[in-house]
Amino acid sequence: MKLKQVKNGIIFNIFAIILDNGVCPVEEFLEQLKINDPSSLKSFVTIFNRHADHGSLRNEKSLKFLKIERIY
């Protein structure tokens, strides 16, 4: 497995895993979200960027969104 940096934030840098077969599940997830639910993609990217730039999320609604999508 390899890591790919997907966000260079002020507080956190966020990485995605690239599997041995070259597949990046995070990129696949985001692509499917883009196709199937663009409004959720926009919400996800906003939460994702906020976490990287401002630190750990404390908003319970935002945390539930990430847990539902299996992003930790």
Backbone torsions as a table, in degrees:
resi	resn	phi	psi	omega
1	MET	NA	148.2	176.4
2	LYS	-125.8	165.5	175.2
3	LEU	-114.0	145.7	177.2
4	LYS	-127.9	125.5	178.7
5	GLN	-74.0	125.7	-179.0
6	VAL	-110.4	-14.9	178.1
7	LYS	-153.3	125.6	174.5
8	ASN	-102.5	95.1	-176.2
9	GLY	-94.3	172.5	178.0
10	ILE	-68.9	-39.0	-178.0
11	ILE	-103.8	-44.4	-178.3
12	PHE	-123.3	145.6	164.8
13	ASN	-100.4	134.6	-176.9
14	ILE	-111.8	133.6	-176.8
15	PHE	-120.0	152.1	173.7
16	ALA	-115.1	151.0	177.9
17	ILE	-87.5	135.2	170.8
18	ILE	-107.5	119.8	-177.8
19	LEU	-70.1	166.2	-178.7
20	ASP	-59.1	-26.2	179.1
21	ASN	-86.1	6.3	177.7
22	GLY	88.7	-2.6	-178.7
23	VAL	-83.2	137.4	175.0
24	CYS	-112.4	102.7	-177.5
25	PRO	-57.3	-33.1	179.0
26	VAL	-65.3	-45.0	178.4
27	GLU	-63.0	-40.4	177.2
28	GLU	-62.9	-43.7	178.7
29	PHE	-59.2	-47.3	-178.7
30	LEU	-65.5	-37.3	178.0
31	GLU	-64.9	-42.9	177.9
32	GLN	-64.9	-39.8	177.9
33	LEU	-63.5	-40.3	178.4
34	LYS	-60.1	-41.0	-178.6
35	ILE	-76.1	-47.1	-170.7
36	ASN	-89.4	-27.4	-174.3
37	ASP	-154.2	72.7	-176.7
38	PRO	-56.2	-33.9	-179.8
39	SER	-68.2	-36.2	176.3
40	SER	-68.7	-35.7	176.5
41	LEU	-60.6	-44.7	179.4
42	LYS	-60.8	-43.8	178.2
43	SER	-63.2	-44.2	-179.0
44	PHE	-61.7	-46.8	-178.8
45	VAL	-62.8	-38.5	177.5
46	THR	-62.1	-47.0	179.3
47	ILE	-64.1	-45.4	-179.5
48	PHE	-57.6	-49.4	-179.7
49	ASN	-66.2	-39.4	178.6
50	ARG	-62.1	-43.2	178.9
51	HIS	-60.8	-45.9	-178.4
52	ALA	-65.9	-36.0	-174.8
53	ASP	-91.4	-23.8	-173.8
54	HIS	-122.8	-2.0	178.2
55	GLY	97.8	-170.0	-174.9
56	SER	-55.5	139.4	179.6
57	LEU	-78.7	142.0	177.7
58	ARG	-119.7	-8.7	180.0
59	ASN	-75.7	114.0	-176.3
60	GLU	-57.3	-37.1	179.4
61	LYS	-63.7	-44.0	179.0
62	SER	-64.4	-42.3	-179.8
63	LEU	-63.7	-39.9	178.5
64	LYS	-62.9	-40.6	178.7
65	PHE	-58.6	-45.4	-178.5
66	LEU	-68.1	-40.1	-179.9
67	LYS	-67.6	-37.1	178.1
68	ILE	-61.0	-39.2	-178.3
69	GLU	-85.7	4.0	178.5
70	ARG	61.2	37.8	174.8
71	ILE	-110.9	124.1	-177.6
72	TYR	-125.0	NA	NA
